[in-house]
Amino acid sequence: MDKQENLNTGSQKFGLWCSWIFSALTAIGWLGIAHFWAPLPADAGLEATKLWFSETHHWGTIIGCTIFYIACGFLVPASIQFGLMLAKIEGRRPLWSITTGVCGIFISLIIFMNACAWIVCAYRPETSADVIQSWYDWAWFAFLLGWIYLAVEMIATGIVELQDSREQPMIPRWLTWFTFAGAASLLTAAGPAFFKSGPFAYNGLLGFYLPMAVWGAYLNLTAWYMSKELDREAAEAQALVRTQTAASRSPAGVALSH
């Protein structure tokens, strides 16, 4: 393996590592510092919403969501690398591989706008409660109703994975079927448009926590197996170089070279 190939493999590895960097920054900033592991309920009321952003979690929201929108930048190369890895399987005119990458970029842009909207909620403590509530609702709807892009990404990923007919596919079949099932389950993220309380609200088990768990599992597990695939590719390339070198140094190889 020459220097250029090593650099290329390193770049691809970093692209996959961006998935984990995104996840870590999301957990630290948005879920942790901004307290979105237990978000303000949709039916909390105007005054409670204003208190949450103007006092209780004012700086937590601003700092945590700042980290969150920075995390979005890492999701872009991660999404592109997902597409590149899948294109190796799909071959020429890789429609579904490109769909995977593009949907991931769309999701990054959506989340960036969400983070900005949550920062707006906390930016001016003197802002009226109804305005803060409007921004808060908008951010949640843009975030969760974007489930359609994640579902399309996951379905596109699964379609390509099923085309991998090797004895040891890049992604194990159990994860591929989980990806399809997870994509179907994301329909519950449409619930917040219809409910302000209960499991389908934007702070509910089915409206929020289930889609987040599915997304996190898909993103991080797929990146893990793609990283292992890159390791296999590098090992196979090195083995081929060693075989070619040994053949060229053998008596038969020397005779042929002359």
C-alpha positions in Angstrom: 0.0 0.0 0.0 1.6 3.3 -1.1 1.5 6.6 0.8 -1.5 8.0 -1.2 -3.6 4.9 -0.4 -2.7 5.2 3.3 -3.8 8.9 3.3 -7.0 8.0 1.5 -7.8 5.3 4.1 -7.0 7.7 6.9 -9.4 10.2 5.4 -12.2 7.7 5.1 -11.5 6.5 8.7 -11.8 10.1 9.9 -15.1 10.5 8.0 -16.5 7.6 10.0 -15.1 8.9 13.2 -17.1 12.0 12.6 -20.2 10.0 13.3 -18.9 9.3 16.8 -17.7 12.8 17.3 -21.2 14.1 16.3 -22.8 11.7 18.8 -20.5 12.6 21.6 -20.9 16.4 21.2 -24.7 15.9 20.9 -24.8 13.9 24.2 -22.6 16.4 26.0 -24.0 19.6 24.6 -27.6 19.1 23.7 -28.7 16.2 25.9 -26.5 17.1 28.8 -25.7 20.8 29.2 -28.9 22.0 27.5 -30.9 19.5 29.5 -32.7 18.0 26.5 -32.4 14.5 28.0 -35.5 15.6 29.9 -36.9 18.5 27.8 -39.6 20.9 28.8 -43.0 19.2 28.1 -45.0 20.5 25.2 -48.0 21.2 27.6 -45.9 23.0 30.2 -47.6 26.4 29.5 -46.4 29.8 28.4 -45.0 31.0 31.7 -43.2 27.7 32.5 -41.6 27.9 29.0 -40.5 31.4 29.5 -39.0 30.5 33.0 -37.2 27.5 31.5 -35.4 29.6 28.9 -35.0 32.9 30.7 -33.8 31.6 34.1 -33.7 27.9 34.8 -31.8 26.7 31.7 -30.9 30.0 30.1 -27.1 29.6 29.8 -27.4 25.8 29.6 -29.5 26.2 26.4 -27.1 28.7 24.8 -23.9 26.8 25.6 -25.4 23.4 25.0 -27.0 24.2 21.7 -23.8 26.0 20.5 -22.0 22.7 21.0 -24.9 21.0 19.2 -24.7 23.1 16.1 -20.9 22.6 16.0 -21.6 18.9 16.1 -23.7 19.3 12.9 -20.5 20.1 11.0 -19.1 16.6 11.7 -22.3 15.0 10.5 -21.6 16.2 6.9 -18.3 14.2 6.3 -19.8 11.3 8.2 -22.8 11.2 5.8 -20.6 11.6 2.7 -18.4 8.7 3.9 -21.5 6.5 4.5 -22.4 7.2 0.9 -18.9 6.4 -0.4 -18.8 3.1 1.6 -22.1 2.0 0.2 -21.2 3.0 -3.4 -18.4 0.4 -3.3 -21.2 -2.2 -3.1 -23.8 -0.5 -5.3 -21.4 0.2 -8.2 -22.0 2.5 -11.1 -24.8 5.1 -10.8 -25.2 4.6 -7.1 -28.6 6.1 -6.6 -29.2 4.8 -3.1 -25.7 5.5 -1.9 -26.0 9.1 -2.9 -29.5 9.3 -1.3 -27.9 8.1 2.0 -25.3 10.9 1.9 -27.6 13.6 0.8 -30.3 12.8 3.4 -27.5 12.9 6.1 -26.5 16.4 4.9 -30.2 17.5 5.0 -30.4 16.3 8.5 -27.3 18.2 9.5 -28.8 21.4 8.1 -32.1 20.8 9.8 -30.4 20.2 13.2 -28.3 23.4 12.7 -31.5 25.4 12.3 -33.1 23.7 15.3 -30.1 24.5 17.5 -30.3 28.2 16.4 -34.0 28.3 17.2 -33.5 26.9 20.7 -30.8 29.6 21.2 -33.2 32.2 20.1 -35.6 31.0 22.8 -33.0 31.8 25.5 -31.3 34.8 23.8 -33.5 37.6 25.2 -34.9 36.9 28.7 -37.3 39.8 28.3 -38.9 38.2 25.2 -42.6 37.5 25.7 -43.7 34.0 26.7 -45.8 33.5 23.5 -42.9 34.3 21.2 -40.6 31.9 23.1 -43.2 29.2 23.0 -43.6 29.7 19.2 -39.8 29.3 18.6 -39.7 26.3 21.0 -42.5 24.6 19.1 -41.0 25.4 15.7 -37.7 23.9 16.7 -39.2 20.7 17.9 -41.4 20.3 14.8 -38.5 20.9 12.5 -36.4 18.5 14.4 -38.8 15.6 14.8 -40.9 16.0 11.6 -37.6 15.6 9.8 -38.0 11.9 10.5 -38.8 11.4 6.9 -35.2 12.2 5.8 -33.8 9.8 8.4 -36.3 7.1 7.3 -35.3 7.5 3.6 -31.6 7.5 4.5 -32.0 4.3 6.5 -34.1 2.6 3.8 -31.5 3.6 1.2 -28.7 2.2 3.4 -30.6 -1.1 3.9 -31.3 -1.5 0.1 -27.6 -1.3 -0.7 -26.6 -3.5 2.2 -28.8 -6.3 0.9 -26.9 -6.1 -2.4 -23.7 -7.1 -0.6 -23.6 -10.9 -1.5 -20.1 -11.6 -0.1 -19.7 -14.3 2.5 -18.8 -11.6 5.0 -20.9 -8.6 4.1 -19.8 -5.1 5.2 -22.9 -4.8 7.4 -24.2 -7.9 9.1 -27.7 -8.9 8.1 -29.1 -8.4 11.6 -28.2 -4.8 11.5 -29.6 -4.3 8.0 -33.0 -5.7 9.2 -32.8 -3.5 12.3 -32.2 -0.6 10.0 -35.4 -1.3 8.0 -37.4 -1.9 11.2 -36.0 1.3 12.7 -36.9 3.3 9.6 -40.5 2.1 10.0 -40.6 2.9 13.7 -39.7 6.5 13.0 -43.3 7.2 11.9 -43.9 7.8 15.7 -41.9 11.0 15.4 -44.9 12.4 13.4 -46.9 12.4 16.6 -45.9 15.8 18.1 -47.9 17.5 15.3 -51.1 16.0 16.8 -50.4 15.6 20.6 -49.2 18.0 23.3 -49.0 15.3 26.0 -48.5 11.6 26.3 -46.1 9.2 24.5 -46.5 10.9 21.1 -45.7 14.5 22.4 -42.3 16.0 21.6 -41.1 15.0 25.0 -42.8 11.6 24.9 -41.5 8.0 24.7 -42.6 7.4 21.1 -42.4 11.0 19.8 -38.9 11.7 21.0 -37.0 9.0 22.9 -37.6 6.1 20.5 -36.6 8.0 17.3 -33.5 9.2 19.1 -32.5 5.7 20.2 -33.1 4.3 16.7 -31.1 7.1 15.1 -28.2 6.8 17.5 -28.0 3.0 17.1 -28.2 3.2 13.3 -25.5 5.9 13.0 -23.0 4.5 15.4 -23.3 0.8 14.7 -23.2 1.4 10.9 -20.1 3.5 11.3 -18.5 0.8 13.5 -19.0 -1.9 10.8 -17.9 0.4 8.0 -14.7 1.1 10.0 -14.1 -2.6 10.3 -14.6 -2.9 6.5 -11.9 -0.3 5.9 -9.6 -2.3 8.1 -10.2 -5.4 6.0 -9.6 -3.5 2.8 -6.3 -2.3 4.2 -5.2 -5.7 5.3 -6.1 -7.2 1.9 -4.2 -4.5 0.1 -1.1 -5.1 2.3 -1.4 -8.9 1.7 -1.5 -8.4 -2.0 1.5 -6.1 -2.0 3.5 -8.8 0.0 2.4 -11.5 -2.4 3.5 -9.4 -5.4 6.8 -8.5 -3.8 7.5 -12.2 -2.9 6.6 -13.3 -6.5 8.9 -10.7 -8.0 11.8 -11.8 -5.9 11.4 -15.5 -6.7 13.6 -17.2 -9.3 10.7 -17.4 -11.7 9.8 -13.8 -11.2 13.4 -12.7 -11.7 13.6 -14.8 -14.9 10.4 -13.2 -16.2 11.6 -9.7 -15.5 14.6 -10.4 -17.8 
